């Protein structure tokens, strides 16, 4: 069972989680992620925390040079996608 119940008539704040396509711009790329809350629940939506962490990484706030990372999340993998797109700009 999802922490946030799936309902068609939800509050405005939750509506973005139910859009079938989420579009973002990170690392000079447009990223489109399909969301299917009704079928997959919490694993099939882009969470605000992923957007914030992706922005933080893009700003260069964390030194990634020479580092390896494993994303352990409960969503669509946006942070891992952004980290991979930023990788060519990292001196290894």
Secondary structure, 3 states (H helix, E strand, C coil): CCCCCCCCCCCHHHHHHHCCEEEEEECCEEEEEECCHHHHHHHHCCCHHHHHHHHHHHCCCCCCCCCCCCCCCCCCCHHHHHHHHHHHHCCC
